[in-house]
Amino acid sequence: MRVLWFSNTQAVGTNKGTGCSWIGSLESELAKISNIQLGITFNSEQIDVLPYSIGKTIYYPISKKPARSKFHKLFLQLTHKIESEDKIQLYLGVIQHFKPDIIHIFGTESDFGLIIPKLPIPCIIHIQGNLTVVNLKWFSGLSSIEIVKNSKKWHLMKGIGLYHDYFKLKKSAAREIQIFRTCRYFMGRTDWDRRISSVLSWNSRYFHCDEIMRSEFYMRQWQPKNSQLNYVIHSTIMGSIYKGLETIFECKQILNQCIPESNIIWKIAGIDHKTEISAIVENKFKIRFEDIGIKLLGPLQENELVDGLIKADLFVHASHIENSPNSVCEAMLLGMPVIATYAGGTPSILSDKSEGLLVQDGDPYALAGAIIELFRDKGLASLLGENARIKSLMRNDPEKIVQDVMNIYSTILSEN
């Protein structure tokens, strides 16, 4: 079976750092199957990179078309240009060279799905998130006025940063709806993405398939702490506006007021002080993260992240919208007690009061209250962590997921 992937993830076969996530994990497992010939098309920052092979997997880098000049680049940024059909012929050239039996597209966020109506080959989209809904939740925690007020003025003038990202998102969301309408098959893992698919592509067929996590999260296990000196909360987020960083900031201030005698440290991986959203939040509240006990760790390698999580007491995810956040899945796999927001597909991966606690997004008071519950009841925290690990080991079992993917491929091919 010849399977061609389209993914925004760069050459996962060569990337062992922070970018080697669930797509890389799935690739590693599928590459072991003797009757699978895998090809991976991905966006590359480099110019004119030729296809290459690692093992029996063939990689097809697609270079971004560079701006003709600095003025042209500025024009593209200020007009919020997104790729529409610019690279379709390049994608079709890859397909003609690889000759796949089936095409597997990761995500609806990029332009990959525009190839679907041009092909007789069956295609399935693996849903990652949904821009149509993210568009609705973009300014959930911080208003557009607050973003403009607290952004760097040269970012605004050059057409870059979170404020301008919103206008690119709106265009991408419109393109996403177009892609949904032309696709017959979708693969997802939550009630949220299943319901969205049934609305945006009501004649399509949906297959449930979970994700393989990064290898080290299967090998390590969190244990309750006996130390009374420090209580460490851990979060892992990207620099997106809708990830709830402002909620974390407000929540930490509330915790400092409610239990001032306790040394609660909140560590956040994935962003640092140079990340735009960090500066915006500090400008909004007129106080630095360090001053209220929040440490920004920046991007971490897999082993560094696992070490940090193992040493923490609690994992918190405060996002305003998600599908199935991998950071939550990884914390659950380690057996950590987790508090997350009742947002998007998160309730499909985490049952409230069983494998963790769920609170309303954008509510720092409820989040602080949930943290205090587990801070005071270490037994409950440990039980939630144990239940989370049991559920995750079954849900994220690599052998089961590989078999599910193979069955989905076979089903689609038999129908075509």
N, C-alpha and C positions, 0 to 999 in steps of 0.2 A: 504494500500500500504506500503510495507516494503522497505525503502530506506536506502542504506548504503553509507556513505560518506567516502572518503579518503582525508585527509587534512594534510598539514604540521602544521597547527595551533593547538596548544595544547588545549585540553579540554576547548573549548570556553565557555562552560556552567559554568566554575568556574573562568574564567579569566576576571576581570572587569577593568584591567589596559590598558596599551598601546597596548596589543596584541588583544584586543577584537574589531575587526574591522568588515568589511562587511560580512565576513563568519559567525561571531558570531551573527550579526544582522539578517541574513537570518535564522540561526538556531533557534533563539528565536521566529521568526514568524512561521516557519514550525512546531515547537513543539506544537503550539496552535491548530493545525488542528487535529481533532479527529481521522480521518481515516489514519493518517500518523504515522508509527512506524519508528523512526529515529535511526540509528546506526552511530557512528563516529569513524573511525580508524585514529589515529594520531601518529606521531613520538614523543617519550618521551625521555627526558634526563635521567630519572630514570631507574633503573634496575629492571626487574621482577615485574612490576606493573600489578595487575590483573584487568580484566574488571570491570567496576562499572557503576551505573546508577544515573542519576539526573533527577527526574521526571520520564517520560517514555522514555527518551533518554538513550541509552546504549553507553558507551565509551569503546573503545578498544585501550589502549596504546600499542605501539610497541616500545620496547626498542632498542637503538642502541647497536650493538655488541661491547663491550669494547676491546681495544688493550690488547694483552697478556702481554706486558711489555712496559717499556719506550722506549726500542730500537725498538720494533715492532711498537709503535705509531709513532716514528720518521721516520721509514721506510715507513709507510702508508702516512705520510705527504709529504715526499720528492718524493714519486712516484705518488702523487696526486690521491690516491685511491678514487673511488666513489662506492657507492653501486649499483650493477647491478642486479643480481638475488639472492642476499644473503638472502633477506627477503620474497621472493615470497611465500614460503611454509607457513610462518606466516600469510601473507595476505589471502591465500587460506583457512587457518584454521579459520580465522575470518568469511569469507564468508560462510563456511560450518556451522558454529555455528549460524550466524544471519539469513541465508537463505533469502537474499534480492530478491525483484522483479526487482529492477534496482539499478545500481551502479553509483554514481556521484563522479567523481574524480576532485579535484581542482588543476589545474596546470599541466603542462607537464615538470616541472623542476625536479621533483623527480622520483623515480623508480616505483611509484604506477601504472602507465600505462602499465607496463610490464605484468600485470595480464590479460590484455584484450584478447590476442589470446588463453588463457588457459581456457576461460569461455564460457558457453552457455548463460550466463545472459547478457542482454543489458547493455552497459556502455556508459556514456557520460562524456566528459572532459570539464570542465569549464575553459576556457583559462584565465590565469592570466597575464603572459608575454610571451616572446618567446626568448629562449636562443640562437637560431640560429641567430637571428638578433642582440641580445645583444653582441654576440661574434664579430660581425662586428663593433660594436660601442664602444667596451670596452675601447680602448685607444683614444677616440675622443678628450678629453680635455687634457689629460696627456699622453705622450708617454711612452712606456715600459722602455726606458732609464731613463726618469725622475722618474718613479716609483722606479726603482732599485736604482738610485742615492740617492733618498730622503727617502727610507725606512730604518727602523732599521736593521742593519746588522744581528742581532741575529734572526730576523724574517725570513730573507732570508735563513740563515743557518738551521733553524728548519723547513722550509717548510710551514710556515704559513704567512698570510697577503695577501694583494691585488695582489701582483705579482703572488704568487702561486695559488691564487683563479682563476686566468685566465686559468691556465692549467686544473684545475678541471672543469671549465666552458666549455672548449672545449670538454672534455669527456662527460659532461652532455648534451651538445648540440647534440652530435652524438647519444646519447641514446634518446633524445627528437625526433629526426627525425624517429628513429625506432618506437617510440610510436605513432607518427602521422600516420604512414603508416598502423597501425593495427586498428585504431579507426574509427568507422563509424559515430559517432555523436559528434558534438562540440557545445558549448554554449559560446557566446562572446558578446561584446557590442560596437565594433568599426569597421570601415571599414578596419582598419589595421589588426586586428586579423582575420577578415573574409577573407581577401585576402590571408593572409599567410596560413590559413587553406585550402583554395582552391588549393594552390600549393603543400603543404606538404602532403595533403591527398585528392587527387582530386576526389575520389569517395565518399567522406563523405558528410553528411548533416549538415548544420550550422543553429543554432537557435539564434536569438537575445534575450538577456536578460540583463537588467541593474542591478545595485547593490543597496542594502539597506545600507545607511550610518549609522553611530553611532547616537544613539537617541538624544543626546544633541544638535547636529547640526541642527535638525529640530525645536528645541524649542527656539533657540536664533537667533537674527538678528543683523547684523552689521549696524551701523549708521555712517554717515559722521562726521568728527571731525572739530571743529571750532578753535582748538588751532593752533597758529602760531609758537609755540616754538619748537616742535619736529615733525618730520615726520617719522613714523615708518613703515618699510617694514618687512613683515614676510614671512619666507619660512619654509617648513617642508620637510626634506629629510632623507634618510638612509645614512649609511657610505659606499655606493658603489661608485666605481670610475666614473661611467657614469652619476652621478646625477648632474654634472655641478657645483660643489663647486668652482672649479678654475674660472669658468665664473663669478660667484657671486663675488668672490674676486676682479677680474679685473674690473668688473662693478662698484663696490663700490669705487675703486680708481679713476675711470673716473668721477663718480658723485662728489667726493670730489674736483676734479679739476674744473668741470663745474659750480657747484653752491657751492662754498666754504663758502658762508655766511649762508647757511642753515644747520640746525642740523638734518641730516638724520641718523637714527639709523636702522641697518639691524639686525633683530633677526632671528636666525635659530634654530628650534626645531628638535630633533631627533639625533643630534650628539653633542659631547663636545670635549674638548681639548685632551682627552684620545683616541678618535676615530682616527684610523690610517690615514684616508684620510685628517683629519684636520692637523696633523703633517706634512704630505707630502706637502700639499699646502703651509703651512707656511715656510717650508724648501725651497720650490721652489722660493717663492717671497722674502724670507729673511726679513719678517716683520710679526708681530703678528696680529691676527684678531682684537683685541681690539684697536690697534694703528690706524686702519682705520675706526673704528666705527661699527664693526660687533660683535655681542654677540652670543656665542654658548650656547644654553639653555639646551642641553642634552635631553634625552627622557622625555616626559611629559605625565601625566595622561590626560584623556579625558577632564575633567573640566578645568584643567590648560591650555591645548591647546586652548580650546574655549575661555577662558578668554583673553588669549594673542592675539588671532586673532581679537576678538571684539574690543580690544584697539588699533589695528594697523590701518594704513591708506591704505595699499596695500598688496596684496599677490603676490609673484613671484615664479615661478617654472622654473628652468633653466636646466632641465634634457636633456641629449643627446638622450635618447630613453625611451619610455614609451608605455604602452597600454592605460589605462585610469587611470591616477594617482589619488588615492583616496584623496590625500591632496588638489588637485585642485577641485575635486567634492565637498569636504567638505567646502572649502572656498566659492565656488559658492552657495552652499546651505545656507550659512550664509548671502549671499548677498554682498560679498566683491568684489571690483574691482580686477581683476586678470590679470596678464601678465604671459604667459607661452610660451614655445618653441614649434615651429611647428615640433613636433617629434612624430613618431609612430601614436598612436590612438588619441592623444590630440585634433587634429582638429575635431574629431567626437563629442567631448563633449563640445568644446568651439569654437564658431564662431567668427572669427576675426572682430573687430570693432562693434560687436553686444553684446556679453556677456563678452568681454574682449579683450585683444590685444595678438597677436601671433607674435613671432620673430624667426629668424633662430637660431638654437642651436649653441652654441660655439661662439656666436658673442656678446661680452660684450658692443660694441659700440651701436648696435641696441637696446640691452636691456636697456642700460642707456638712450638712446633717448626715448624709450617708457615710462620709469619711469618718465622722465622729463615732457613728455606730460601730464600724469595724475597728476603729482605734480603741474603743472601750471593750469590745467583745472579740478577743483574739481567737476564741474557740470557733465562733461563727465565721470569722475570716478564713481560718484554716479549712473548715468544712466546705465553704464555697470554692476554695482553691482546689481541694481534692475532687469535688464534683466537676469542676471545669476541666481538669486534666483527664478524667475518665471520658467525658464527652468528646474532648478534642482528639484523644487517641483513636477513638472510633471514627469520628467525622473526618479527620485529616490523615487517615491511614493511606500511605502511598500506594500500596498494592490495590486497594479498593478503588482509588481514584483513577489509576492507570487503566484498570479494567473498565471503569465507567466511561472513560474517554474513548477507549477502543470500541466499546459497545455502541456509543453514540456515532462514531465514524461509520461503523458497519451498518447501522440502521439507516443512516442518511444515504449511503451508497446503494443499499438494497432498494430504496425508494426511488433512486435515480438511475 
